[in-house]
Amino acid sequence: MTLLLKLITHNSQLITLKVDWKLFVARRIYRSHEGEKEVSRPAVLIATWGIAIGLAVMIVAVAVVVGFKHEVRDKVVGIGSDVTITNFDAQKSYETIPVEASDSLMGVLQGLEGVKHVQRYSTKPGMIMTDDNFLGMVLKGVSQEYDWTFLKKHLQEGEIPMFSDTASTNRTLVSRTIANKLHLALGDKLYTYYIEGDNVRARRLEVAGIYQTNFSMYDDLFLLADLYTVNRLNAWQKDQVSGIEVEVTDYARLEEVKERIRIEVDMLKDRYGSTYYTQTVEESNPQIFAWLGLLDMNVWVILILMTGVAGFTMISGLLIIILERTNMIGVLKALGADNLSIRKVFLSFSVFLIGKGMLWGNVIGLVFVGVQSAFRLFKLDPATYYVDSVPVEFNVWWWVLLNVCTLLVSVLMLVGPSYLITRIHPAKSIRFE
């Protein structure tokens, strides 16, 4: 069925348009301001804002969880690396057993597909003592090839020394946590002590810089110094280290790159008799990544609940609209309209309401994400969450998927209630008040 509409233009000319009558009637119902004092008006507002609030909450929830997971993951990777190669016999202790990191091995690793960067490190547990306090710590030695990108972002004071594997600088980077506990400032001298059997070895280091990652597992323990100093404290050869850190070009291919590395080095023995062992950052920090994995379940719960709330508010709104338009439905049936056509009228009207609600939901959600990203208004306890404010990350594909799914699910939930129209009989409904 079609309607021929005559529109009078500004120059009084008549233009005839062929318009689908179902869409025309749906638009007239949507744009009509009649009945503002009727029951349907508040029902429509509730349904529209139910969609808006539900979609806004979903956008914010996804942005927060994605941002939180990426920020925490990037901190764990930045502190260590994507893949770590250590001694197979080494226990989970900072008193490590060395492996050989020869130039040939480093070259082989750097040449593997998917490998972005390779660097060596050594660790030595010890103690810091001041005039009025002491603290356990781990001295981590790095050399000239170390990637400082992560720590430069979190450096609060001072500078990063030029650490080397051939000479000692006697300078160190300390965390803000350690500096506060021991009342250290830039340029201060601190005395560190290391136990070797029955002997105690001492090193005096100068504070060159202070960093803060808000990652307590790292900030509470680690001082950074040159690889040369740590290897001498461990009494190791020049080519021996605690481990080799490997950064991958694409984190999504982490397992693939790990297998390539394992094929090359795992179960091989170096010239000192040590066996190599490869671990990914997820394998070496299972508790953190298991915790991050649980956040996905929270997001799905929020998405299902918000979709359900939005859908049921739309259902109640549609039912009220149908009951209030019973007389109109009877007239349409008397004029020859079938049930399917009339149902399409009300479903089209519902799509208009859903679209309006989604528009406001996107505005609210995206404004929140933008404001939080720019100003970090909502804070968190870094000791618990590893970040000092709620992180957000906008992903256009997630945003498009949320909008499409919200529209489809909301419309599909209205298909069943629209069958109420088939129960309305013209003879009775035309007299309906």
C-alpha positions as CSV (number, residue, x, y, z in Angstrom):
1,M,0.0,0.0,0.0
2,T,1.4,3.4,-0.8
3,L,0.3,7.0,-0.1
4,L,0.5,9.9,-2.6
5,L,1.5,12.9,-0.5
6,K,1.1,16.4,-1.9
7,L,3.6,18.9,-0.5
8,I,3.3,22.6,-1.1
9,T,6.7,24.1,-1.7
10,H,7.8,27.7,-1.0
11,N,6.7,28.7,-4.6
12,S,3.3,27.0,-4.2
13,Q,4.2,24.2,-6.7
14,L,2.8,20.7,-6.0
15,I,5.2,17.8,-5.9
16,T,3.9,14.2,-5.7
17,L,6.0,11.8,-3.8
18,K,5.6,8.0,-3.5
19,V,6.3,7.1,0.1
20,D,6.0,3.7,1.9
21,W,2.9,4.2,4.0
22,K,4.1,2.1,7.0
23,L,7.2,4.3,7.4
24,F,5.0,7.4,6.9
25,V,2.6,6.5,9.7
26,A,5.5,5.5,12.0
27,R,7.1,9.0,11.5
28,R,3.8,10.7,12.1
29,I,3.4,8.8,15.4
30,Y,7.0,9.6,16.4
31,R,6.8,13.3,15.5
32,S,3.3,13.8,16.9
33,H,3.1,16.0,20.0
34,E,-0.4,14.9,20.8
35,G,-1.0,13.0,23.9
36,E,1.8,14.5,26.0
37,K,-0.4,14.1,29.0
38,E,-1.3,10.5,28.2
39,V,0.3,7.4,29.6
40,S,2.5,6.8,26.6
41,R,4.5,10.0,27.0
42,P,6.4,9.0,30.2
43,A,6.6,5.4,28.9
44,V,8.4,6.6,25.7
45,L,10.8,8.8,27.8
46,I,11.6,6.0,30.1
47,A,12.2,3.6,27.2
48,T,14.4,6.2,25.4
49,W,16.5,7.0,28.4
50,G,16.7,3.3,29.2
51,I,18.4,2.8,25.9
52,A,20.6,5.9,26.4
53,I,21.8,4.9,29.9
54,G,22.3,1.3,29.0
55,L,24.4,2.1,25.9
56,A,26.4,4.8,27.8
57,V,27.2,2.3,30.6
58,M,28.3,-0.3,28.0
59,I,30.6,2.1,26.2
60,V,32.2,3.3,29.5
61,A,32.5,-0.3,30.8
62,V,34.3,-1.5,27.6
63,A,36.5,1.5,27.5
64,V,37.6,1.2,31.1
65,V,38.2,-2.6,31.0
66,V,40.1,-2.4,27.7
67,G,42.2,0.6,28.9
68,F,42.8,-1.0,32.3
69,K,44.0,-4.3,30.8
70,H,46.3,-2.7,28.3
71,E,47.8,-0.3,30.9
72,V,48.5,-3.0,33.4
73,R,49.8,-5.4,30.7
74,D,52.0,-2.7,29.3
75,K,53.5,-2.0,32.8
76,V,54.2,-5.7,33.4
77,V,55.8,-5.9,29.9
78,G,57.7,-2.6,30.4
79,I,59.1,-3.7,33.7
80,G,60.3,-7.0,32.3
81,S,59.6,-8.0,28.7
82,D,57.4,-10.1,26.5
83,V,59.6,-13.2,26.6
84,T,62.4,-14.0,29.1
85,I,65.1,-16.6,28.6
86,T,66.7,-17.8,31.8
87,N,68.5,-20.8,33.3
88,F,66.3,-24.0,33.3
89,D,67.6,-24.8,36.8
90,A,66.8,-21.4,38.2
91,Q,64.2,-21.3,41.0
92,K,61.8,-18.4,41.4
93,S,64.4,-16.4,43.4
94,Y,66.3,-13.3,42.7
95,E,69.6,-15.2,43.5
96,T,69.7,-16.4,39.9
97,I,71.8,-19.0,38.1
98,P,73.5,-17.5,35.1
99,V,73.2,-18.4,31.4
100,E,75.6,-17.4,28.6
101,A,74.5,-14.5,26.5
102,S,77.1,-14.6,23.7
103,D,77.1,-12.2,20.7
104,S,76.1,-15.1,18.4
105,L,73.1,-16.0,20.5
106,M,72.0,-12.4,20.7
107,G,72.3,-12.1,16.9
108,V,70.2,-15.2,16.4
109,L,67.5,-14.0,18.7
110,Q,67.4,-10.5,17.1
111,G,67.1,-12.0,13.7
112,L,64.0,-14.1,14.4
113,E,60.8,-13.1,12.8
114,G,58.5,-11.2,15.2
115,V,61.4,-10.1,17.5
116,K,61.7,-6.3,18.0
117,H,64.4,-6.0,20.6
118,V,66.8,-8.2,22.7
119,Q,68.5,-7.1,25.9
120,R,70.5,-8.7,28.8
121,Y,70.0,-8.3,32.5
122,S,71.5,-9.6,35.8
123,T,70.1,-9.4,39.3
124,K,71.6,-9.5,42.8
125,P,69.6,-9.4,46.1
126,G,71.0,-7.3,48.8
127,M,70.2,-4.6,51.4
128,I,70.3,-0.8,51.7
129,M,71.5,0.7,54.9
130,T,71.3,4.3,56.0
131,D,72.1,5.9,59.3
132,D,68.6,5.3,60.7
133,N,67.0,2.6,58.5
134,F,67.6,-0.4,56.3
135,L,65.6,-2.1,53.5
136,G,65.9,-5.3,51.4
137,M,66.2,-4.8,47.7
138,V,67.2,-6.3,44.4
139,L,69.9,-4.7,42.2
140,K,69.1,-5.1,38.5
141,G,72.0,-4.6,36.2
142,V,71.4,-3.5,32.6
143,S,73.7,-2.5,29.8
144,Q,73.9,-0.1,26.8
145,E,71.3,-2.0,24.7
146,Y,68.6,-1.6,27.4
147,D,65.3,-0.1,26.1
148,W,64.5,2.9,28.4
149,T,61.2,3.8,26.7
150,F,59.1,2.6,29.6
151,L,61.2,4.0,32.5
152,K,61.6,7.4,30.7
153,K,57.8,7.7,30.9
154,H,57.9,7.1,34.7
155,L,61.0,9.0,35.6
156,Q,60.0,11.7,38.1
157,E,63.4,13.2,38.9
158,G,67.0,13.2,37.7
159,E,68.3,11.4,34.7
160,I,69.1,7.9,33.4
161,P,72.8,7.1,33.5
162,M,74.7,5.6,30.7
163,F,74.9,2.0,32.0
164,S,77.5,-0.3,30.5
165,D,78.7,-3.9,30.6
166,T,82.4,-2.9,30.6
167,A,82.7,-0.3,33.4
168,S,81.0,0.7,36.6
169,T,79.3,4.1,36.9
170,N,78.4,3.7,40.6
171,R,75.1,5.4,39.9
172,T,71.6,4.0,40.3
173,L,67.9,4.6,39.7
174,V,65.6,4.1,42.7
175,S,61.9,4.0,42.9
176,R,59.9,6.8,44.7
177,T,58.7,4.2,47.2
178,I,62.2,3.3,48.2
179,A,63.3,6.9,48.2
180,N,60.4,7.9,50.5
181,K,61.1,5.0,52.9
182,L,64.8,5.8,53.2
183,H,64.5,9.6,52.8
184,L,66.7,9.6,49.7
185,A,67.1,12.5,47.3
186,L,69.0,13.1,44.0
187,G,72.7,13.0,44.5
188,D,72.5,11.1,47.8
189,K,75.0,8.3,48.5
190,L,73.6,5.0,49.7
191,Y,75.4,1.9,50.9
192,T,74.3,-1.5,49.7
193,Y,75.4,-4.8,51.1
194,Y,75.4,-8.3,49.5
195,I,76.0,-11.6,51.3
196,E,78.4,-14.1,49.6
197,G,78.6,-17.2,51.8
198,D,80.3,-16.0,55.0
199,N,81.4,-12.7,53.4
200,V,79.5,-9.4,53.0
201,R,80.3,-7.2,50.1
202,A,79.5,-3.5,50.0
203,R,78.9,-1.0,47.2
204,R,78.3,2.7,47.5
205,L,75.9,4.0,44.8
206,E,74.8,7.5,44.0
207,V,71.1,8.3,43.3
208,A,71.0,9.5,39.7
209,G,67.2,9.3,39.2
210,I,63.9,8.5,40.8
211,Y,61.1,6.7,39.0
212,Q,57.6,5.6,39.9
213,T,55.7,2.9,38.0
214,N,52.9,2.4,40.7
215,F,53.6,-1.3,40.3
216,S,54.4,-2.3,43.9
217,M,56.0,-5.6,43.0
218,Y,58.7,-3.7,41.2
219,D,58.8,-0.3,43.0
220,D,59.2,-2.0,46.4
221,L,62.3,-3.9,45.4
222,F,64.3,-2.8,42.4
223,L,67.3,-0.5,42.0
224,L,68.8,-0.2,38.5
225,A,72.6,-0.2,38.0
226,D,75.0,-1.2,35.3
227,L,75.4,-4.8,34.2
228,Y,79.2,-4.7,34.9
229,T,78.7,-4.0,38.7
230,V,76.0,-6.7,39.1
231,N,78.1,-9.3,37.3
232,R,81.1,-8.5,39.5
233,L,79.0,-8.9,42.6
234,N,77.8,-12.3,41.3
235,A,81.4,-13.3,40.4
236,W,80.3,-14.2,36.8
237,Q,82.1,-14.1,33.5
238,K,81.5,-11.2,31.2
239,D,79.2,-13.1,28.9
240,Q,77.1,-14.6,31.8
241,V,73.8,-12.9,32.8
242,S,70.6,-13.8,34.8
243,G,68.5,-13.7,31.6
244,I,67.7,-12.3,28.2
245,E,64.6,-10.2,27.7
246,V,62.9,-10.3,24.3
247,E,60.4,-7.7,23.0
248,V,58.0,-8.8,20.2
249,T,56.7,-6.6,17.4
250,D,53.1,-7.7,17.9
251,Y,51.8,-8.8,21.3
252,A,49.0,-10.7,19.6
253,R,51.6,-13.1,18.1
254,L,53.4,-13.7,21.5
255,E,52.9,-17.4,21.5
256,E,54.0,-17.8,17.9
257,V,57.3,-15.9,18.6
258,K,57.8,-17.8,21.8
259,E,57.7,-21.1,19.9
260,R,60.3,-19.8,17.5
261,I,62.6,-18.9,20.4
262,R,62.1,-22.2,22.0
263,I,63.0,-24.1,18.9
264,E,66.3,-22.1,18.8
265,V,67.4,-22.2,22.4
266,D,65.3,-24.3,24.7
267,M,67.1,-27.4,26.1
268,L,70.4,-26.3,24.6
269,K,73.4,-26.1,26.9
270,D,75.8,-23.2,26.9
271,R,79.6,-23.6,27.2
272,Y,79.2,-23.4,31.1
273,G,76.8,-26.3,31.1
274,S,73.6,-24.2,31.8
275,T,70.3,-25.0,30.0
276,Y,68.1,-22.3,28.5
277,Y,64.4,-22.0,29.4
278,T,61.9,-19.6,27.7
279,Q,58.9,-18.1,29.4
280,T,56.3,-15.5,28.2
281,V,55.3,-12.6,30.5
282,E,51.9,-14.4,31.0
283,E,53.6,-17.6,32.1
284,S,55.9,-15.8,34.6
285,N,53.1,-13.6,36.0
286,P,50.0,-16.0,35.9
287,Q,48.3,-14.4,38.9
288,I,48.2,-10.9,37.3
289,F,47.0,-12.1,33.9
290,A,44.4,-14.4,35.5
291,W,43.1,-11.4,37.3
292,L,42.9,-9.4,34.1
293,G,41.1,-12.3,32.4
294,L,38.4,-12.1,35.1
295,L,37.6,-8.6,34.0
296,D,36.3,-9.9,30.7
297,M,33.6,-11.8,32.6
298,N,32.6,-8.6,34.4
299,V,32.2,-6.8,31.1
300,W,30.0,-9.5,29.7
301,V,27.8,-9.4,32.8
302,I,27.5,-5.6,32.4
303,L,26.7,-5.9,28.7
304,I,24.0,-8.5,29.2
305,L,22.4,-6.7,32.2
306,M,22.3,-3.3,30.4
307,T,21.0,-4.8,27.2
308,G,18.3,-6.6,29.1
309,V,17.3,-3.4,31.0
310,A,17.2,-1.4,27.8
311,G,15.2,-4.1,26.0
312,F,12.6,-4.5,28.7
313,T,12.0,-0.8,29.0
314,M,11.4,-0.7,25.2
315,I,9.1,-3.6,25.5
316,S,7.0,-1.9,28.1
317,G,7.0,1.3,26.1
318,L,5.9,-0.5,22.9
319,L,3.0,-2.3,24.7
320,I,1.7,0.9,26.2
321,I,1.9,2.6,22.7
322,I,0.0,-0.3,21.1
323,L,-2.7,-0.2,23.8
324,E,-3.1,3.5,23.5
325,R,-3.3,3.4,19.7
326,T,-5.8,0.6,19.6
327,N,-8.3,2.8,17.9
328,M,-5.8,3.6,15.1
329,I,-4.9,0.0,14.7
330,G,-8.6,-0.9,14.2
331,V,-9.0,1.8,11.6
332,L,-6.0,0.6,9.7
333,K,-7.3,-3.0,9.7
334,A,-10.7,-1.7,8.5
335,L,-9.0,0.0,5.6
336,G,-7.3,-3.3,4.6
337,A,-4.0,-3.2,6.3
338,D,-2.8,-6.7,7.5
339,N,-1.2,-7.5,10.8
340,L,2.3,-7.7,9.4
341,S,2.1,-4.2,8.0
342,I,0.8,-2.7,11.2
343,R,3.5,-4.5,13.2
344,K,6.1,-2.9,10.9
345,V,4.6,0.5,11.6
346,F,5.2,0.1,15.4
347,L,8.5,-1.6,15.0
348,S,9.6,1.3,12.7
349,F,8.4,3.7,15.4
350,S,10.4,1.7,18.0
351,V,13.5,2.0,15.8
352,F,13.1,5.8,15.9
353,L,13.0,5.7,19.7
354,I,15.9,3.4,19.9
355,G,17.9,5.6,17.5
356,K,17.2,8.7,19.7
357,G,18.2,6.8,22.8
358,M,21.4,5.5,21.2
359,L,22.3,9.0,20.1
360,W,22.1,10.3,23.6
361,G,23.9,7.2,24.9
362,N,26.8,7.7,22.6
363,V,27.0,11.4,23.6
364,I,27.1,10.6,27.3
365,G,29.5,7.6,27.0
366,L,31.9,9.3,24.6
367,V,32.0,12.5,26.6
368,F,32.8,10.6,29.8
369,V,35.6,8.6,28.0
370,G,37.0,11.8,26.5
371,V,36.9,13.8,29.8
372,Q,38.5,10.9,31.8
373,S,41.2,10.4,29.2
374,A,42.1,14.1,29.2
375,F,41.8,15.0,32.9
376,R,41.9,11.7,34.8
377,L,39.2,12.9,37.2
378,F,38.5,9.5,38.8
379,K,41.4,8.2,40.9
380,L,42.4,4.7,42.0
381,D,44.7,3.4,44.7
382,P,47.9,2.4,42.9
383,A,48.9,0.0,45.6
384,T,45.8,-2.1,44.7
385,Y,45.2,-1.5,41.0
386,Y,48.7,-0.6,39.8
387,V,47.4,2.6,38.2
388,D,46.6,5.9,39.9
389,S,43.5,6.8,37.9
390,V,40.8,5.0,36.0
391,P,42.3,4.3,32.5
392,V,40.1,4.4,29.4
393,E,40.8,3.5,25.9
394,F,38.5,4.1,22.9
395,N,38.4,1.5,20.3
396,V,36.3,2.3,17.2
397,W,35.6,-1.3,16.3
398,W,34.2,-2.1,19.8
399,W,32.1,1.1,19.6
400,V,30.6,0.2,16.2
401,L,30.0,-3.4,17.4
402,L,28.2,-2.1,20.6
403,N,26.0,0.2,18.6
404,V,25.1,-2.5,16.0
405,C,24.4,-5.2,18.6
406,T,22.3,-2.8,20.8
407,L,20.1,-1.9,17.8
408,L,19.7,-5.5,16.6
409,V,19.0,-6.9,20.1
410,S,16.6,-4.1,21.0
411,V,14.6,-4.6,17.8
412,L,14.6,-8.4,18.0
413,M,13.3,-8.2,21.6
414,L,10.3,-6.1,20.3
415,V,9.2,-8.6,17.6
416,G,7.4,-10.9,20.2
417,P,5.4,-8.1,21.9
418,S,4.4,-6.7,18.5
419,Y,2.2,-9.8,18.1
420,L,-0.3,-8.2,20.4
421,I,-1.5,-6.3,17.3
422,T,-2.9,-9.6,15.9
423,R,-5.2,-9.8,18.9
424,I,-6.9,-6.5,18.1
425,H,-10.2,-6.8,16.2
426,P,-11.4,-3.8,14.1
427,A,-15.1,-4.0,15.2
428,K,-14.2,-3.7,18.8
429,S,-11.1,-1.5,18.6
430,I,-12.7,1.3,16.6
431,R,-15.0,1.9,19.6
432,F,-12.0,1.6,22.0
433,E,-11.4,4.7,24.2
